[in-house]
Amino acid sequence: MQQFFEKQNFVFPFMVNEGGRISATGGDDSIRGKIIQILFTSRGERVAQPEFGCGLFDLVFDMSDPILASSVEFSIGQSLTRWMSNEIVIEGVNAVAQDENIIVEIAYIKRSDMATQAVSITFS
């Protein structure tokens, strides 16, 4: 009898569960965690991979306007395509400036089963 196991990754943020083991996740939660990890990592933050990340925190003090929203869309699209192209295909990134917030919605297709998913994040 042959058994197949779903690929498991560390949970983001990194956690230890009640049993003292490292928490793991797979599927949609894993992809969502990786997307958030890319978005919240500044370029140069990782010593071994200085190009990893999105650089969104470099824009944190910029004025919230349509130009910033376009810059955020471009930066997110480029970073996710570069770092996650083996797992997802980016369908679109939509960023809207609303008051002091930027609302970002990322639509993507999982390569494993061609299912369409979306992640929505609000930057305040």
Protein Blocks (a to p, Z undefined) as FASTA:
>chain_A
ZZddddddddddddddfkopacddehjllmmmmmmmmmmpcehkamklmmgcjhlmmmmm
pccdfklmmmmmmmmmmmmmmmmmmmbccfbdcdddehjbccdddddddfklopacdddd
ddZZ
